[in-house]
Amino acid sequence: MKTVNVLIAGVGGQGSLLASRVLGRLFLNGGFDVKVSEVHGMSQRGGSVVTYVRCGDKVYSPIIDQGQADFIVSFELLEAARWLSHLAPGGQVVTNTQQIDPMPVIIGAAAYPENIAEKMRAAGAKVDAFDALAPAEKAGSGKAVNIVLMGRLSRYFDFPASAWEAALRETVPPKFLELNQKAFAFGKEA
């Protein structure tokens, strides 16, 4: 199997690390060699957080270089644009349309860019942009955006629903499992 590279980008506190663990568990359970790398940035202060998940027959490095990501999963529009240079030709962006103001916007030194999804498409990217916050809230918590995005991402893989279910069960704490199962289903159906 060709190595599959998934870059997960978000803002601190959005659950990108849990999302990367779910995806890594899915690939590991599928019998693949898996490498996961976490780059935190200023995650505890709402800064950019990125994780790399790579799987294949043999994966030697956890790092995804520019132009190598088959998928960019983004919890926030600006983060998708920030990491777009890492997208491989023909790669897919799956992004939440939620906008979280970075510090320069908060202090008034900059404006949040407009029409980000359209600009990424104009640059040649395939972009699946949708509101992941509403289905997360419907599932029971706005914090479940990460798992809603995993549900959406599942549409691009051939793993059966039971494999995703097992990855969730093995990764998510039991007291949050039902909420996350709902979030995953809503994301897949969105």
C-alpha positions as CSV (number, residue, x, y, z in Angstrom):
1,M,0.0,0.0,0.0
2,K,1.1,3.5,-0.8
3,T,1.9,5.6,2.3
4,V,-1.1,7.8,3.2
5,N,-0.4,11.1,4.8
6,V,-3.0,13.0,6.9
7,L,-2.2,16.4,8.4
8,I,-4.6,17.4,11.1
9,A,-4.6,21.2,11.9
10,G,-6.4,23.1,14.5
11,V,-6.3,25.5,17.4
12,G,-5.3,24.5,20.9
13,G,-8.1,22.8,22.8
14,Q,-10.0,21.6,19.8
15,G,-9.1,18.0,20.2
16,S,-6.7,17.5,17.3
17,L,-4.6,15.1,19.4
18,L,-7.6,12.8,20.1
19,A,-8.5,12.9,16.4
20,S,-5.0,11.8,15.5
21,R,-5.1,9.0,18.0
22,V,-8.4,7.7,16.6
23,L,-7.0,7.8,13.1
24,G,-3.8,6.2,14.1
25,R,-5.7,3.4,15.9
26,L,-7.8,2.8,12.8
27,F,-4.7,2.4,10.7
28,L,-2.9,0.3,13.3
29,N,-5.9,-2.0,13.6
30,G,-6.0,-2.3,9.8
31,G,-2.5,-3.9,10.0
32,F,-0.5,-0.9,8.7
33,D,2.7,0.6,10.0
34,V,1.7,3.9,11.6
35,K,3.7,7.0,12.6
36,V,2.1,9.9,14.5
37,S,3.9,13.2,15.2
38,E,2.5,16.1,17.2
39,V,3.6,19.6,16.8
40,H,2.0,21.7,19.6
41,G,3.0,25.3,19.0
42,M,1.2,27.6,21.5
43,S,-1.6,25.0,21.9
44,Q,-2.4,26.0,25.5
45,R,-3.0,29.6,24.5
46,G,-5.2,28.9,21.5
47,G,-2.4,28.7,19.1
48,S,-1.9,26.5,16.1
49,V,-1.7,22.8,16.6
50,V,-0.8,20.3,13.9
51,T,-0.4,16.5,14.0
52,Y,0.8,14.2,11.3
53,V,-0.6,10.7,10.8
54,R,1.2,8.5,8.3
55,C,0.4,4.9,7.4
56,G,1.5,2.3,4.9
57,D,3.3,-1.0,4.6
58,K,6.4,0.6,6.1
59,V,6.7,4.2,7.3
60,Y,10.1,5.5,8.2
61,S,9.3,9.0,9.4
62,P,6.4,10.7,11.1
63,I,6.9,14.0,9.3
64,I,4.8,15.2,6.4
65,D,6.8,17.6,4.2
66,Q,5.3,20.3,1.9
67,G,3.4,18.8,-1.0
68,Q,3.0,15.4,0.6
69,A,-0.3,15.5,2.5
70,D,-3.0,13.3,0.9
71,F,-5.5,14.9,3.3
72,I,-5.6,18.0,5.4
73,V,-8.2,17.9,8.1
74,S,-8.7,21.3,9.6
75,F,-10.8,22.3,12.6
76,E,-10.8,26.0,11.4
77,L,-10.7,27.6,8.0
78,L,-7.5,29.7,8.5
79,E,-5.6,26.7,9.7
80,A,-6.5,24.9,6.5
81,A,-5.1,27.8,4.5
82,R,-2.0,28.0,6.7
83,W,-1.1,24.4,5.9
84,L,-2.2,24.3,2.2
85,S,1.4,24.2,1.0
86,H,1.6,20.7,2.5
87,L,-1.2,19.3,0.3
88,A,-0.1,16.9,-2.4
89,P,-1.3,17.3,-5.9
90,G,-4.8,15.8,-6.0
91,G,-5.0,15.9,-2.2
92,Q,-8.2,16.6,-0.3
93,V,-8.9,19.3,2.3
94,V,-11.7,18.5,4.8
95,T,-12.4,21.6,6.9
96,N,-14.8,23.0,9.4
97,T,-16.1,26.4,8.3
98,Q,-15.9,27.7,11.8
99,Q,-13.6,30.8,12.2
100,I,-11.5,31.3,15.3
101,D,-9.8,34.6,15.4
102,P,-6.0,34.4,15.9
103,M,-4.3,36.9,18.2
104,P,-3.5,39.5,15.4
105,V,-7.3,39.7,14.6
106,I,-8.3,39.8,18.3
107,I,-6.0,42.8,19.0
108,G,-7.1,44.6,15.9
109,A,-3.7,44.3,14.0
110,A,-5.2,42.3,11.2
111,A,-8.6,41.3,9.7
112,Y,-9.7,37.7,9.3
113,P,-9.3,36.8,5.6
114,E,-12.6,36.4,3.6
115,N,-13.6,33.6,1.3
116,I,-10.8,31.2,2.4
117,A,-12.5,28.1,1.0
118,E,-13.0,29.7,-2.3
119,K,-9.4,30.9,-2.4
120,M,-8.1,27.4,-1.7
121,R,-10.3,26.0,-4.5
122,A,-9.0,28.7,-6.8
123,A,-5.5,27.6,-5.9
124,G,-6.4,24.1,-7.2
125,A,-7.3,22.3,-4.0
126,K,-10.2,20.0,-3.6
127,V,-12.0,21.4,-0.6
128,D,-14.8,19.8,1.5
129,A,-15.8,22.7,3.7
130,F,-18.8,22.3,6.1
131,D,-20.1,23.5,9.4
132,A,-18.8,20.8,11.9
133,L,-19.9,22.7,15.0
134,A,-23.6,22.3,14.5
135,P,-23.5,18.5,14.3
136,A,-21.1,18.4,17.3
137,E,-23.6,20.4,19.3
138,K,-26.4,18.2,18.1
139,A,-24.4,15.2,19.3
140,G,-24.2,16.8,22.8
141,S,-21.0,19.0,22.9
142,G,-19.4,21.6,20.7
143,K,-16.1,20.0,21.7
144,A,-16.9,17.0,19.5
145,V,-16.0,18.9,16.3
146,N,-12.9,16.7,16.1
147,I,-14.9,13.5,15.9
148,V,-17.4,15.1,13.5
149,L,-14.4,15.8,11.2
150,M,-13.3,12.1,11.6
151,G,-16.8,11.1,10.5
152,R,-16.5,13.3,7.4
153,L,-13.0,12.0,6.7
154,S,-14.2,8.4,6.9
155,R,-16.1,9.0,3.6
156,Y,-12.7,9.1,1.8
157,F,-11.5,5.8,3.1
158,D,-12.5,2.2,2.4
159,F,-12.5,1.1,6.1
160,P,-15.8,-0.5,7.2
161,A,-17.9,1.3,9.8
162,S,-17.0,-1.4,12.3
163,A,-13.3,-0.5,12.0
164,W,-14.0,3.2,12.8
165,E,-16.3,2.1,15.6
166,A,-13.5,-0.1,17.1
167,A,-11.0,2.8,16.8
168,L,-13.4,5.1,18.7
169,R,-14.1,2.5,21.4
170,E,-10.4,1.9,21.9
171,T,-9.4,5.6,22.0
172,V,-12.3,7.6,23.5
173,P,-12.9,7.5,27.3
174,P,-16.0,5.3,28.0
175,K,-18.0,8.2,29.6
176,F,-17.7,10.1,26.3
177,L,-18.1,7.2,23.9
178,E,-21.8,7.6,23.1
179,L,-21.5,11.3,22.5
180,N,-18.5,10.7,20.2
181,Q,-20.3,7.9,18.3
182,K,-23.2,10.3,17.6
183,A,-20.7,13.0,16.5
184,F,-19.0,10.6,14.2
185,A,-22.3,9.5,12.6
186,F,-23.4,13.1,12.2
187,G,-20.1,14.0,10.5
188,K,-20.4,11.1,8.1
189,E,-23.9,12.0,7.2
190,A,-23.4,15.8,7.0
